[in-house]
Amino acid sequence: MSNKAYITTPIYYPSGKPHIGSAYTSVACDVYARAMRLDGRDTKFLTGTDEHGLKLQRAAENEGLTPQQYVDKMSEQFRALEDIVTLSNDDFIRTTEPRHEAAATAMWNKLNDAGFIYKDTYAGWYSVPDESYYTEEELVDGKSPDSGHPVEWVEGESYYFKLSAFGDKLLAYYEKHPEFIQPESRKNEVIAFVKSGLRDLSISRSTFNWGVPVPNDDKHVMYVWVDALTNYLSALGWPESADWADYFQEAVHVIGKDILKFHAIYWPAMLMAAEVPLPKQVYAHGFWVADGQKMSKSKGNVIDPVEMTETFGIDQLRYYMLRDVSFGQDGDFSKDRLISRINTDLSNDLGNLFQRVLSMVFKNCEGQTPDLGELTSEDQEFLNHVGPEFVDEYLAHIEKLEFHKALDVVWNVVRAANKYMDNQQPWSLKKENPERMGQVLRVLMEAFCPISLLVEPFLPNSAPKLQAQVGFKGKTFADLRKGTPLLETGAKLDKPEGVFMRYMKEEAA
């Protein structure tokens, strides 16, 4: 297995401020990247902004700005996601950067030199917000079938990519690499689309000039397909860097289901044409609605990630988004369920468990890590829950982007720890058998080490506080695989403090 990992968000279109969907995709990628780093993988995590196109050019004109001034301003709002939801991305790519323009130009030249680009005329109905062309038959009530946005008739000259030449090659690749498109339901959609026949793709525009210039033709700029999609390579220094392929072959592109066609059909076809190895996977996640209704400004139900983190906390929002819904499915964002997850899972199950045990240690064991001693069969049975298999099972789910299942693995142990504590009743052992009391508390503290480390990718602000209170800081999954004991007997501990506060529903109204 490769020691490299490469996870990417789509590059976001900075025509407005980040919404809950942007935060959702970014947090999912962040969890993956953090887990891979803890497992010792050489990891790259990329996000960024797609800064070209007619829509942005017009928006800049409306504000009296140059396109560059406009995207400089708007891109910063997406870079701010790093702080809003605590992202650990290694890079932030902007398609207006020289390194990206160089890579997009190299991609165009490779496609052209291989004979897959030609010039022709086009005419069709165009949606500026969607940046898409439609035939008369595809329109719904005279509007975009994807979004309902108005369309305008546009015609002119364009360069085309011979997408039609890749239908059979794509189908063969999907069959040979069944994990390439996930989840399974999305793969079936893509296969059906490809089987219906592929049309050549318009890849340039001459009706606006805000884009990467087409080589040797100053009347045209590259359209989004060649420009934006190449960002996943330009961030790796392609085609010049020595190790870009090592990372790119491990790439997992995490996207919303609305842009699956572009990433699972157009992108791999272009890579095949350019003789570039394909990424490992394209994963299309679902959408969020709010209390059962589609989010829209007119309904006033758009979920603002800034407001959510300010009200409930960053880690709390991160946990809820990836715990409450299977990542590939649509989710219904509910403040009531968010509060329930915070109170039940984080405050009660996890936080209260740590607080009870560590408070007893601080009070009854002179604030020091008690001795593990000779384990009873019950002790060993409980600690078997947190052996190396615990980490492996968790990681297997993370690699499949099954975040809710990874958290299930952890919470099964949290519940087992609560059950073990209730069965052993260390509070009742204080007078009659203080040595056994200390041993029970130490067994629980040993379990706290993997629990606090495995929740760290999801709770990057809170988990280090739990680890510090246990005395298990700066560790990795390799440390967990060594097995118990993980702690040093007699280590001095600070007085524990609560990490997760509870919320009342009326407080968050």
C-alpha positions in Angstrom: 0.0 0.0 0.0 1.2 3.5 -0.9 2.3 5.7 2.0 0.9 8.7 0.1 -2.6 10.2 0.6 -4.1 13.1 -1.4 -7.6 14.4 -0.6 -9.3 17.3 -2.5 -12.4 19.4 -2.2 -13.8 20.9 -5.4 -12.5 24.3 -6.0 -15.3 26.6 -4.9 -16.8 29.3 -7.1 -16.5 32.5 -5.2 -19.7 34.3 -6.3 -21.0 34.3 -2.8 -20.0 33.5 0.8 -19.4 29.9 1.9 -22.5 27.9 2.8 -23.0 24.8 4.9 -22.4 22.6 1.8 -18.9 24.1 1.4 -18.2 23.5 5.1 -19.5 20.0 4.9 -17.2 19.0 2.0 -14.2 20.7 3.5 -14.7 19.1 7.0 -15.0 15.7 5.5 -11.8 16.1 3.6 -10.1 17.5 6.7 -11.1 14.5 8.8 -9.7 12.2 6.2 -6.4 14.1 6.0 -6.0 14.3 9.8 -6.7 10.5 10.1 -4.2 9.7 7.4 -1.5 11.9 9.0 -2.1 10.2 12.4 -1.6 6.9 10.6 1.8 8.1 9.4 0.8 8.7 5.8 2.5 11.4 3.7 -0.7 13.5 3.2 -1.7 16.4 1.0 -5.1 18.1 1.5 -6.1 20.6 -1.2 -8.9 23.2 -1.4 -9.2 26.5 -3.3 -11.3 28.6 -5.6 -12.4 28.6 -9.2 -11.9 32.2 -10.3 -12.7 32.5 -14.0 -15.8 32.8 -16.1 -18.5 35.2 -17.4 -20.4 35.1 -14.1 -17.5 36.5 -12.1 -16.6 39.0 -14.8 -20.1 40.4 -14.8 -20.2 40.4 -11.0 -17.0 42.4 -10.9 -18.4 44.9 -13.4 -21.5 45.4 -11.3 -19.3 46.3 -8.3 -17.0 48.6 -10.3 -14.0 46.3 -9.8 -11.6 44.5 -12.2 -12.2 40.7 -12.3 -8.9 40.2 -10.4 -9.9 42.6 -7.7 -13.3 40.9 -7.3 -11.9 37.4 -7.0 -9.2 38.5 -4.6 -11.9 39.8 -2.3 -14.2 36.8 -2.7 -11.6 34.1 -2.5 -10.6 35.3 1.0 -14.1 34.3 2.2 -13.4 30.7 1.3 -9.9 30.8 2.7 -11.5 31.9 5.9 -13.2 28.5 6.1 -9.8 27.3 7.5 -10.5 29.2 10.7 -14.3 28.9 10.7 -14.3 25.1 10.8 -10.6 24.4 11.6 -9.3 23.0 8.4 -5.7 21.6 8.1 -5.3 22.0 4.3 -1.7 22.0 3.0 -2.5 24.2 0.1 -5.1 26.6 -1.2 -5.1 26.8 -5.0 -6.5 29.7 -7.0 -7.0 29.3 -10.7 -5.7 32.9 -11.2 -2.3 31.9 -10.0 0.6 31.6 -12.5 1.3 28.0 -11.4 -2.2 27.0 -12.3 -2.3 28.9 -15.6 1.0 27.0 -16.5 -0.6 23.6 -15.7 -3.9 24.4 -17.6 -1.8 25.5 -20.6 0.2 22.3 -20.4 -3.0 20.2 -20.3 -4.4 22.0 -23.3 -1.2 21.4 -25.3 -1.2 17.7 -24.4 -4.8 17.3 -25.5 -4.2 19.3 -28.7 -0.9 17.5 -29.6 -2.7 14.2 -29.1 -5.3 15.2 -31.7 -8.3 15.5 -29.3 -9.0 19.2 -29.8 -10.6 20.8 -32.8 -12.3 24.1 -33.7 -16.0 24.4 -34.7 -19.0 26.6 -34.3 -21.6 26.2 -31.5 -25.1 27.5 -30.8 -27.2 26.9 -27.8 -29.0 28.1 -24.8 -26.6 29.2 -22.1 -27.1 29.7 -18.4 -24.6 32.2 -16.9 -25.0 31.1 -13.3 -24.6 27.4 -14.2 -22.0 28.0 -16.9 -23.7 25.3 -19.0 -25.2 25.0 -22.4 -28.4 23.2 -23.1 -30.3 22.0 -26.2 -33.9 23.1 -26.8 -35.1 19.6 -25.7 -33.1 19.8 -22.4 -34.8 23.0 -21.2 -37.6 22.8 -18.6 -40.2 25.6 -19.1 -37.5 27.5 -21.1 -35.0 27.4 -18.2 -32.0 25.5 -17.0 -33.0 21.9 -16.2 -30.3 21.8 -13.4 -31.2 24.9 -11.5 -34.2 26.7 -13.1 -32.0 29.7 -13.9 -32.9 31.7 -17.0 -30.9 31.0 -20.2 -29.8 33.1 -23.1 -29.1 32.2 -26.8 -25.4 32.2 -27.6 -23.6 31.2 -30.7 -20.1 31.6 -32.0 -16.8 29.7 -32.5 -15.4 27.2 -30.0 -12.7 24.6 -29.5 -14.0 21.2 -28.7 -12.6 18.2 -26.9 -13.4 14.8 -28.5 -15.2 13.4 -25.5 -17.2 11.1 -27.8 -14.1 9.0 -28.4 -13.9 7.9 -24.7 -17.2 6.3 -24.0 -16.0 2.7 -24.3 -12.7 3.4 -22.5 -14.5 5.0 -19.6 -16.9 2.1 -19.3 -14.0 -0.4 -19.3 -12.2 1.6 -16.7 -15.3 1.7 -14.4 -15.6 -2.0 -14.7 -11.9 -2.7 -14.0 -11.9 -0.2 -11.1 -15.3 -0.6 -9.3 -14.2 1.7 -6.4 -13.4 4.7 -8.8 -16.9 6.2 -8.4 -18.6 6.1 -5.1 -21.1 5.7 -3.6 -22.5 2.8 -5.8 -25.7 4.6 -6.6 -23.8 7.5 -8.2 -21.6 5.1 -10.2 -24.8 3.6 -11.7 -25.9 7.1 -12.8 -22.6 7.8 -14.5 -22.6 4.4 -16.3 -26.1 5.0 -17.6 -25.1 8.5 -18.8 -22.0 7.3 -20.6 -23.9 4.4 -22.2 -26.5 6.9 -23.6 -23.7 8.4 -25.8 -21.2 11.2 -25.2 -21.1 14.4 -27.2 -17.9 16.4 -27.8 -17.3 19.1 -25.2 -17.0 22.8 -25.9 -13.8 23.8 -24.0 -13.3 27.5 -25.0 -15.2 30.8 -25.1 -14.7 33.9 -27.2 -17.7 35.8 -25.7 -15.7 36.9 -22.6 -12.0 37.3 -21.8 -11.7 36.5 -18.1 -9.9 33.1 -18.2 -6.7 31.3 -19.1 -5.8 32.2 -22.7 -6.0 29.4 -25.3 -2.5 28.8 -26.6 -1.9 30.5 -30.0 -5.4 32.0 -30.2 -5.9 35.2 -28.3 -9.6 35.4 -29.2 -10.4 32.4 -26.9 -10.1 31.6 -23.2 -10.3 28.1 -21.8 -13.7 27.1 -20.5 -14.1 25.6 -17.0 -13.5 22.0 -18.0 -9.8 22.2 -18.9 -9.2 25.2 -16.6 -10.8 24.3 -13.3 -10.4 20.6 -13.3 -6.7 20.8 -13.8 -6.3 22.4 -10.4 -5.9 19.0 -8.9 -2.7 18.6 -10.9 -1.4 22.2 -10.8 -1.3 22.1 -7.0 1.1 19.1 -7.3 3.4 21.0 -9.6 2.4 19.0 -12.7 3.9 18.4 -15.1 7.3 19.6 -13.9 7.6 18.2 -10.3 9.2 14.8 -9.8 6.6 13.3 -7.5 3.2 14.6 -8.7 2.2 11.1 -9.9 2.9 9.5 -6.5 0.3 11.7 -4.9 -2.2 12.0 -7.8 -2.6 8.2 -8.2 -3.8 8.2 -4.5 -6.1 11.2 -5.1 -9.6 11.1 -3.7 -11.8 13.9 -5.2 -14.6 14.7 -2.8 -17.4 16.6 -4.5 -21.1 17.4 -4.3 -23.3 15.1 -6.4 -24.2 18.1 -8.7 -20.7 18.1 -10.3 -20.3 14.3 -10.5 -20.6 14.2 -14.3 -17.7 16.6 -14.7 -15.4 14.7 -12.4 -16.4 11.1 -13.3 -16.7 11.6 -17.1 -15.0 14.7 -18.4 -12.0 14.7 -16.1 -11.0 11.0 -16.5 -11.5 11.3 -20.3 -9.2 14.3 -20.5 -6.6 12.5 -18.3 -6.8 9.5 -20.6 -6.3 11.7 -23.6 -3.3 13.4 -22.0 -1.9 10.0 -20.8 -2.0 11.0 -17.2 -2.9 8.3 -14.6 -6.3 8.7 -13.1 -7.1 9.5 -9.5 -8.0 6.7 -7.1 -11.6 7.8 -6.5 -14.3 10.3 -7.1 -16.8 10.5 -4.2 -20.0 12.4 -4.6 -21.7 13.2 -1.3 -25.3 14.3 -0.8 -26.9 17.7 -0.2 -28.3 19.3 3.0 -31.8 20.5 3.3 -33.1 22.4 6.4 -35.8 20.8 8.5 -37.1 18.9 5.4 -37.1 21.9 3.0 -34.6 22.9 0.3 -32.4 25.8 1.5 -33.0 29.1 -0.2 -32.6 32.8 0.6 -36.2 33.4 -0.1 -37.3 30.9 2.5 -34.7 32.3 5.0 -33.6 28.8 5.9 -30.0 28.9 4.6 -27.6 27.4 7.2 -24.7 29.7 7.8 -21.6 27.8 9.1 -20.3 30.9 10.8 -23.5 31.3 12.8 -23.5 27.6 13.7 -20.0 27.6 15.0 -20.4 30.8 17.0 -23.6 29.3 18.6 -22.6 25.7 19.1 -18.9 25.5 18.6 -16.6 24.3 15.7 -16.1 20.7 16.8 -19.8 20.4 17.7 -20.8 21.3 14.1 -18.1 19.1 12.6 -19.2 16.1 14.6 -22.9 16.6 13.8 -22.4 16.9 10.1 -20.5 13.7 9.8 -22.3 11.7 12.5 -25.9 12.3 11.7 -26.0 11.2 8.1 -24.3 8.7 5.9 -21.8 10.8 3.8 -23.2 9.7 0.4 -26.8 10.5 1.3 -28.8 13.7 1.5 -29.0 15.1 5.0 -31.7 17.1 6.8 -30.0 19.8 9.0 -31.9 20.2 12.2 -30.8 22.4 15.2 -32.8 20.1 17.5 -30.8 17.1 16.3 -27.6 19.1 16.5 -28.3 19.9 20.1 -29.3 16.3 20.8 -26.0 15.0 19.4 -24.0 17.6 21.4 -25.8 16.8 24.7 -26.1 13.0 24.3 -22.9 12.0 22.4 -20.4 14.7 23.3 -21.5 16.0 26.7 -23.0 12.9 28.3 -21.4 9.8 26.7 -17.9 11.2 26.1 -17.3 14.3 28.2 -19.1 13.1 31.3 -17.2 9.7 31.2 -13.8 11.5 31.1 -14.9 14.0 33.7 -16.1 11.3 36.2 -13.1 9.1 35.9 -10.4 11.8 35.9 -12.1 13.6 38.8 -11.9 10.4 40.9 -8.3 10.0 39.9 -7.4 13.6 40.9 -9.3 13.4 44.2 -8.5 9.8 45.3 -5.1 9.0 43.6 -3.2 12.1 44.6 -3.6 13.5 41.1 -1.4 10.8 39.6 -1.9 8.0 37.1 -2.7 4.9 39.2 -1.0 1.5 38.7 -2.4 -0.9 36.2 -1.4 -4.0 38.2 -2.5 -7.5 37.3 -5.6 -7.4 35.2 -8.7 -9.4 36.0 -10.6 -11.2 33.2 -13.2 -8.4 33.2 -10.4 -5.8 32.8 -8.9 -7.7 29.9 -12.2 -8.3 28.2 -12.9 -4.5 28.3 -9.4 -3.6 27.1 -9.8 -6.0 24.2 -12.1 -3.4 22.7 -9.2 -1.0 22.3 -6.6 -3.3 20.8 -5.0 -2.7 17.4 -8.1 -4.0 15.6 -10.0 -1.0 17.0 -7.7 1.4 15.0 -7.8 -0.8 11.9 -11.6 -1.0 11.9 -11.9 2.8 12.3 -9.4 3.5 9.6 -11.1 1.1 7.1 -14.2 3.2 7.5 -12.3 6.5 7.1 -10.7 5.3 3.9 -14.2 4.5 2.5 -15.4 8.0 3.7 -17.9 6.2 6.0 -17.5 8.8 8.7 -20.6 7.9 10.6 -19.4 4.2 10.8 -16.0 5.3 12.0 -17.7 7.2 14.8 -19.9 4.2 15.5 -16.7 2.2 16.1 -15.5 4.8 18.6 -18.8 5.2 20.4 -19.2 1.5 20.8 -16.1 1.7 22.9 -17.3 4.8 24.7 -20.5 2.9 25.6 -18.5 -0.2 26.7 -16.4 2.1 28.9 -19.5 3.5 30.6 -20.8 0.0 31.1 -17.5 -1.2 32.5 -17.4 1.7 34.9 -21.0 1.1 36.0 -20.3 -2.6 36.6 -17.0 -2.1 38.5 -18.4 0.9 40.5 -15.0 2.3 41.5 -16.7 4.9 43.8 -17.8 2.0 46.1 -14.2 0.6 46.2 -12.6 3.7 47.8 -12.8 2.4 51.4 -12.8 -1.3 51.1 -10.3 -1.8 48.2 -8.6 1.5 47.2 -6.0 -0.4 45.2 -8.7 -2.0 43.0 -10.4 1.4 42.7 -7.2 2.8 41.2 -6.8 -0.2 38.9 -10.3 0.2 37.5 -9.7 3.9 36.9 -6.3 3.1 35.2 -8.0 0.6 32.9 -10.5 3.3 31.9 -7.7 5.8 31.4 -5.9 3.3 29.1 -9.1 3.2 27.0 -9.2 7.0 27.0 -6.0 7.1 25.0 -7.3 5.5 21.8 -10.7 7.1 22.2 -9.3 10.6 22.5 -6.9 10.0 19.6 -9.5 8.6 17.2 -11.9 11.4 17.8 -9.2 14.0 17.1 -9.8 14.1 13.3 -13.4 15.0 14.0 -12.8 17.2 17.1 -9.4 18.8 16.5 -10.0 21.5 19.1 -11.5 19.4 21.9 -9.6 16.1 21.5 -6.2 17.6 22.5 -7.8 18.9 25.7 -9.0 15.4 26.5 -5.6 14.0 25.7 -3.8 16.5 27.9 -6.1 15.6 30.9 -5.2 11.9 30.4 -1.5 12.6 29.9 -1.5 11.2 26.3 -0.3 14.1 24.1 1.4 14.1 20.7 0.8 10.5 19.9 -0.1 8.7 16.7 -1.9 5.5 15.7 1.5 3.7 15.7 1.6 4.3 19.5 -1.8 2.7 19.9 -0.7 -0.4 18.0 1.9 -1.1 20.6 -0.9 -2.0 23.0 -1.3 -1.3 26.7 0.1 0.1 28.9 0.0 3.4 27.1 0.4 5.6 30.2 3.1 6.0 32.7 2.2 5.1 36.3 2.6 8.0 38.7 2.4 10.7 36.1 1.2 13.9 37.5 -2.3 15.0 36.2 -3.9 18.4 36.2 -7.3 19.0 37.7 -9.8 17.9 35.0 -12.2 20.4 33.4 -15.3 19.9 31.4 -14.8 20.0 27.6 -18.3 19.8 26.2 -21.0 22.1 27.5 -24.7 21.1 27.3 -27.3 23.2 25.4 -30.9 23.8 26.0 -33.0 24.1 22.8 -34.3 27.5 23.8 -30.8 28.8 24.2 -30.1 28.1 20.6 -33.4 29.4 19.2 
